[in-house]
């Protein structure tokens, strides 16, 4: 009987010592760390800070326009900075045009302009960003010279883009078909 009592006493002693060590070392459960939630800006910029869209438009115009047929390639590159409400949009227009009198022109126009950005809540359970570009007037450089519309006028643009996978896809206005891909 002495041996059983001695074993029980030893077990209680070891349990007490372990409890004292755990209490001294803060052995209780640690408080849960708060879960960091990504903002829409974090989600978009995690994929890239520079996004590019390429569009192509073909068509014809009716009189009184001097342009009969056109094919336009537009490249838009937006560079975001974390924590900034302004970004930079670089635009490049590359146009092949045939006038109503049958002359063919190749024209280019470029601009780099500040745009305002607002990283919004979610659209369809995805991060979203609103991009506002001011009205722009770009000088066309055409070959041969003498193009009848030397200035390319771009109206103010207010567009909203939702993050779908690794793309920023325009959802407003509905007529905007731009899709941006991260390039850096």
C-alpha positions as CSV (number, residue, x, y, z in Angstrom):
1,X,0.0,0.0,0.0
2,X,2.9,2.3,0.6
3,X,4.1,2.0,-3.0
4,X,0.6,2.9,-4.4
5,X,0.4,6.0,-2.1
6,X,4.0,7.0,-3.0
7,X,3.1,6.7,-6.8
8,X,0.0,8.8,-6.3
9,X,1.9,11.4,-4.4
10,X,4.6,11.5,-7.1
11,X,1.9,11.9,-9.8
12,X,0.3,14.9,-7.9
13,X,3.7,16.4,-7.4
14,X,4.5,16.2,-11.1
15,X,1.1,17.5,-12.1
16,X,1.5,20.5,-9.7
17,X,5.0,21.2,-11.0
18,X,3.8,21.1,-14.6
19,X,0.9,23.4,-13.8
20,X,3.2,25.9,-12.1
21,X,5.5,25.8,-15.1
22,X,2.7,26.3,-17.6
23,X,1.2,29.1,-15.5
24,X,4.6,30.8,-15.2
25,X,5.2,30.5,-19.0
26,X,1.8,31.7,-20.0
27,X,0.8,28.2,-21.0
28,X,-2.9,29.0,-21.3
29,X,-4.5,29.4,-24.7
30,X,-3.2,32.5,-26.5
31,X,-5.6,35.1,-27.7
32,X,-6.5,34.7,-31.4
33,X,-4.7,37.2,-33.6
34,X,-7.1,39.4,-35.6
35,X,-7.6,38.3,-39.2
36,X,-6.2,40.8,-41.6
37,X,-8.7,41.6,-44.4
38,X,-7.5,42.8,-47.7
39,X,-9.0,46.0,-49.0
40,X,-10.0,46.3,-52.7
41,X,-6.9,48.3,-53.2
42,X,-4.7,45.6,-51.6
43,X,-6.4,42.9,-53.7
44,X,-5.9,44.7,-57.0
45,X,-2.3,45.9,-56.3
46,X,-1.3,42.5,-55.1
47,X,-1.7,41.4,-58.7
48,X,0.1,44.4,-60.2
49,X,0.6,48.1,-60.0
50,X,0.7,48.6,-63.8
51,X,-2.3,47.4,-65.8
52,X,-2.8,47.5,-69.6
53,X,-5.8,47.4,-71.9
54,X,-5.7,46.9,-75.7
55,X,-8.8,47.6,-77.8
56,X,-9.5,47.6,-81.5
57,X,-12.3,49.4,-83.2
58,X,-13.3,49.3,-86.9
59,X,-16.0,51.2,-88.7
60,X,-17.1,53.9,-91.0
61,X,-18.6,57.4,-90.7
62,X,-21.2,59.2,-92.6
63,X,-21.0,62.7,-94.1
64,X,-20.3,65.4,-93.0
65,X,-17.3,63.5,-91.6
66,X,-14.2,63.5,-93.8
67,X,-13.4,60.0,-92.6
68,X,-15.0,57.2,-94.6
69,X,-13.3,54.1,-93.0
70,X,-11.2,53.7,-89.9
71,X,-9.4,51.0,-87.9
72,X,-8.1,52.2,-84.5
73,X,-5.9,50.3,-82.0
74,X,-5.9,51.9,-78.5
75,X,-3.5,50.9,-75.7
76,X,-4.2,52.3,-72.2
77,X,-1.7,51.7,-69.4
78,X,-2.6,52.7,-65.9
79,X,0.0,52.9,-63.2
80,X,-1.3,52.8,-59.6
81,X,0.6,53.8,-56.4
82,X,-0.5,52.2,-53.1
83,X,-2.3,54.7,-50.9
84,X,-2.6,57.3,-53.7
85,X,-5.9,58.6,-55.1
86,X,-4.3,59.6,-58.4
87,X,-2.8,57.3,-61.0
88,X,-1.2,57.9,-64.4
89,X,-2.8,56.7,-67.6
90,X,-0.7,56.5,-70.7
91,X,-2.7,56.4,-73.9
92,X,-1.6,55.4,-77.4
93,X,-3.8,55.6,-80.5
94,X,-2.7,54.0,-83.7
95,X,-5.2,54.7,-86.6
96,X,-5.5,53.7,-90.2
97,X,-8.0,55.9,-91.9
98,X,-9.4,56.4,-95.4
99,X,-11.0,59.7,-96.2
100,X,-14.1,60.3,-98.3
101,X,-11.9,61.5,-101.2
102,X,-10.0,58.1,-101.1
103,X,-6.7,59.1,-99.4
104,X,-5.3,56.7,-96.8
105,X,-3.6,58.0,-93.7
106,X,-1.8,56.4,-90.8
107,X,-2.0,58.4,-87.6
108,X,-0.7,58.2,-84.1
109,X,-1.6,60.1,-81.0
110,X,-0.2,59.7,-77.5
111,X,-0.8,61.2,-74.0
112,X,0.1,60.6,-70.4
113,X,-2.4,62.1,-68.0
114,X,-3.2,61.9,-64.3
115,X,-6.5,60.1,-63.5
116,X,-8.3,60.0,-60.2
117,X,-8.9,56.5,-58.8
118,X,-11.2,55.3,-56.1
119,X,-10.9,51.8,-54.8
120,X,-14.5,50.9,-54.0
121,X,-16.1,48.1,-52.1
122,X,-17.0,45.0,-53.9
123,X,-18.8,44.5,-57.2
124,X,-20.2,41.0,-57.6
125,X,-18.1,39.8,-54.6
126,X,-14.9,41.2,-56.1
127,X,-12.7,44.3,-55.6
128,X,-13.5,47.3,-57.7
129,X,-11.9,50.5,-58.8
130,X,-13.3,53.7,-60.4
131,X,-11.1,55.6,-62.8
132,X,-11.9,59.1,-63.9
133,X,-10.0,60.7,-66.8
134,X,-10.4,64.4,-67.8
135,X,-11.3,65.5,-71.3
136,X,-8.2,65.3,-73.5
137,X,-7.2,66.8,-76.9
138,X,-4.5,64.9,-78.6
139,X,-2.5,66.1,-81.6
140,X,-2.5,63.4,-84.4
141,X,0.8,62.8,-86.2
142,X,-0.2,61.5,-89.7
143,X,1.5,60.1,-92.7
144,X,1.1,61.6,-95.3
145,X,0.5,65.1,-93.9
146,X,-2.7,67.0,-94.4
147,X,-5.1,64.8,-92.4
148,X,-8.4,66.7,-92.2
149,X,-9.0,66.1,-88.5
150,X,-5.6,66.8,-86.8
151,X,-7.0,66.8,-83.2
152,X,-8.3,63.7,-81.5
153,X,-10.8,64.7,-78.9
154,X,-11.5,62.3,-76.0
155,X,-14.4,63.2,-73.7
156,X,-14.2,62.8,-69.9
157,X,-14.3,59.1,-69.0
158,X,-15.7,57.7,-65.7
159,X,-15.4,54.0,-65.7
160,X,-15.7,51.3,-63.0
161,X,-13.8,48.0,-63.2
162,X,-14.3,44.8,-61.2
163,X,-11.5,42.3,-60.5
164,X,-12.3,39.0,-62.2
165,X,-9.5,36.5,-61.7
166,X,-6.4,38.4,-62.8
167,X,-8.3,41.0,-65.0
168,X,-9.9,44.3,-64.3
169,X,-13.1,44.2,-66.4
170,X,-15.3,47.2,-67.0
171,X,-18.8,47.0,-65.7
172,X,-19.9,50.7,-65.9
173,X,-20.8,52.2,-68.2
174,X,-22.1,49.2,-70.1
175,X,-20.7,50.5,-73.3
176,X,-17.1,50.4,-72.0
177,X,-15.5,47.1,-73.1
178,X,-12.0,47.6,-71.7
179,X,-10.3,44.7,-70.0
180,X,-7.0,45.4,-68.1
181,X,-4.3,42.8,-67.5
182,X,-1.5,43.3,-64.9
183,X,1.9,43.8,-66.6
184,X,4.0,44.6,-63.5
